[in-house]
Amino acid sequence: MGTTGEPELAVYQGHLTQLLKGDDRQNFRALMAQIRHITTRSYETSLYDHQQTFRLLWRHLEHTGHLRRAHHDARDRLATGLVTAEEAEELELFLTLYARIRAGTTG
């Protein structure tokens, strides 16, 4: 907790300041890093900080249209069968999250 009683959002603040400076690919890599932090419970600060950062990056990438393109690219890359097991795992995780979040926002 910060001195004001609010949760510290150091990771969030760092990404907020970099959001418009980075391109969509950099921001997508940052999004995937947040997904890994959350799913493996390996927090730099707190779960809340990483969740808020995930939401920030997701909304930004959704707004720019990059998530839709990344979704199609991920499906295409998996379909080739020319990805490593680690890449496949990360792509499948992204596709699963994308489907769940889209189902929640369109349902």
N, C-alpha and C positions, 0 to 999 in steps of 0.2 A: 504494500500500500504506500502511496505517496504521502506527503506531509498534509495534504488536504483530505485524506481519507479515501480518495479515489484510487482505483487500481492503477499501478504503473503500466504504461503502454510504450515501453522503450522500443520494442520491435516495430510496433505500429507506427510510432513517430518517425523512426528511421525510414520505413518504406513510404510513408506519406511524403516526406521531403524528396524522395527519389522518384516517386511515381511518374511525374511528368517529364523528368529528365531522362528516364530510361525508355527504351523502345518496348513494344509489346512482347517481343521474345524474351527480353530480360525480365519483364514483369511476370511473364508466364513461368519462367524458371523460378522466380521468387515465390510464385503461387505454389508450385510443386514442392518447394522446400517447406512451405508452411504446412502443406498436406502431410509431408513426411514427419514433421515435428509433432503434429497432432496425432497421427495414427500410431506413431512409435512412442508417444509420450516422452519425447526428449525435448523438453522446453528450455529455451534460453532464459526465459523469464517466468511466464505463467501460461497456463492453458488459455485463459481469457485473452491475454495479449496476442497469442498466436491465432486464436479464433477471430479476433477483431481484424488482424492483419489479413487473414484469409478472406474475410468478407470485403475488405477494402480492395484487395487485388482482384477478387472475383468480379465485383461490380464494375470496376474500371475496365477489365478485359471484356466483360460482357457488353459494356457500352461501346467499346471500340470495334466490336465484332470479332475480336480475336478468338474468343472462346468457341464460337461456331466454327471458325476455320480450323482451330486446333482439334476440335471434335472430329471433323472430317479427316484431317491429316492423321490423327491417331488411329481411326478405323482403317484407313488405307495402309498405314505402316504395319499394323497387326496382320492385315490380310495378306501381305507379301510373305510373311513367315521369315523374313530376313532381319529379325531383331533378336537381340540377346534376351536371355531369360529375365534379366534385370530390367531391361527396357520394356519388355512385354508386361511385366508386373506393374511398372509405373504407368504405362498406357492404359492398362485395364483398370487400375485404380482411378485414373482421371475419367475414363469413360463411365465407370460406375457412379462416381460423384456427379458427373455432368447429367446423367440420366435421372438420378434421384433429385437433384436440385431442380432440374427442368420440370419434372413431374410435380414437384411441390409448388412451382410458380405458375404452372399452366392448368393445374387441376382444380 
